[in-house]
Amino acid sequence: DALSCAQWFDIMTSVGGYTLARMKMPNIGIEIAYDAGVMAGALGRIVRHGVNWVNGDRVGWVWYMRDDIHEFVDVPRGDYSR
């Protein structure tokens, strides 16, 4: 997520009926198995990431946070991320 805070992790989860998926993070030279049920955390604004195309059904579910959400609900960003 290009608009997230650089210090915050994006949490990515993949579910479905498929096999042989791989998540690649080319700018840091990492590739991991990304089969159903795997969760991965990455600094989405800094670490490029992608998943190869596979046969089967797959849903990618991603959790991320942006500063504008904090501003909208009038809650300051935690000190731990400054």
C-alpha positions as a printed NumPy array, in Angstrom:
array([[  0.   ,   0.   ,   0.   ],
       [  1.8  ,   3.088,  -1.236],
       [ -0.177,   5.369,   1.118],
       [  0.475,   3.515,   4.372],
       [  2.931,   4.728,   6.962],
       [  6.429,   3.42 ,   6.159],
       [  6.851,   1.983,   9.693],
       [  3.623,  -0.046,   9.663],
       [  3.256,  -3.627,   8.509],
       [  0.672,  -4.803,   6.007],
       [ -0.622,  -8.239,   7.032],
       [ -1.511, -10.422,   4.035],
       [ -3.47 , -13.672,   4.268],
       [ -4.357, -16.044,   1.477],
       [ -7.219, -18.555,   1.599],
       [ -8.756, -20.89 ,  -0.943],
       [ -8.342, -24.129,  -2.836],
       [ -5.007, -23.932,  -4.671],
       [ -1.383, -25.038,  -4.413],
       [  2.095, -23.945,  -5.449],
       [  1.647, -20.225,  -4.812],
       [  4.787, -18.192,  -4.139],
       [  5.085, -14.695,  -2.712],
       [  8.059, -12.784,  -4.058],
       [  9.681,  -9.75 ,  -2.459],
       [ 12.211,  -8.921,  -5.179],
       [ 13.79 ,  -5.81 ,  -3.721],
       [ 14.932,  -7.754,  -0.627],
       [ 15.539, -11.09 ,  -2.391],
       [ 12.96 , -13.21 ,  -0.548],
       [ 10.529, -15.766,  -1.947],
       [  8.202, -17.819,   0.304],
       [  5.538, -20.498,  -0.112],
       [  2.168, -18.748,  -0.034],
       [ -0.29 , -21.607,   0.174],
       [ -3.77 , -21.329,   1.685],
       [ -3.715, -20.177,   5.289],
       [ -0.322, -18.479,   5.158],
       [ -0.036, -15.012,   6.68 ],
       [  2.838, -12.71 ,   5.792],
       [  3.745,  -9.31 ,   7.176],
       [  5.699,  -6.749,   5.183],
       [  6.338,  -3.038,   5.175],
       [  4.094,  -2.616,   2.155],
       [  5.247,   0.885,   1.365],
       [  8.897,  -0.176,   1.282],
       [  8.962,  -3.866,   0.304],
       [  7.66 ,  -4.672,  -3.171],
       [  5.642,  -7.879,  -3.097],
       [  3.564, -10.021,  -5.433],
       [  2.144, -13.505,  -5.864],
       [  2.388, -15.721,  -8.93 ],
       [ -0.711, -16.839, -10.848],
       [ -1.993, -20.296,  -9.821],
       [ -4.843, -22.61 , -10.807],
       [ -7.695, -22.764,  -8.317],
       [ -9.656, -20.371,  -6.175],
       [ -7.784, -17.848,  -4.041],
       [ -8.77 , -14.876,  -1.93 ],
       [ -6.139, -12.437,  -0.74 ],
       [ -7.11 , -10.609,   2.454],
       [ -4.957,  -7.667,   3.502],
       [ -4.981,  -5.58 ,   6.677],
       [ -3.34 ,  -2.189,   6.578],
       [ -3.664,   1.215,   8.222],
       [ -3.316,   4.75 ,   6.947],
       [ -2.866,   8.041,   8.757],
       [ -6.121,   9.392,   7.293],
       [ -8.03 ,   6.688,   9.223],
       [ -6.529,   7.993,  12.473],
       [ -7.429,  11.529,  11.468],
       [-11.006,  10.525,  10.542],
       [-11.679,   8.924,  13.948],
       [ -9.661,  11.609,  15.772],
       [ -7.214,   9.133,  17.323],
       [ -3.505,  10.008,  17.269],
       [ -0.958,   7.629,  15.843],
       [  0.773,   5.603,  18.59 ],
       [  4.204,   6.759,  19.748],
       [  5.734,   3.377,  18.927],
       [  5.52 ,   4.14 ,  15.197],
       [  7.115,   7.566,  15.159]])
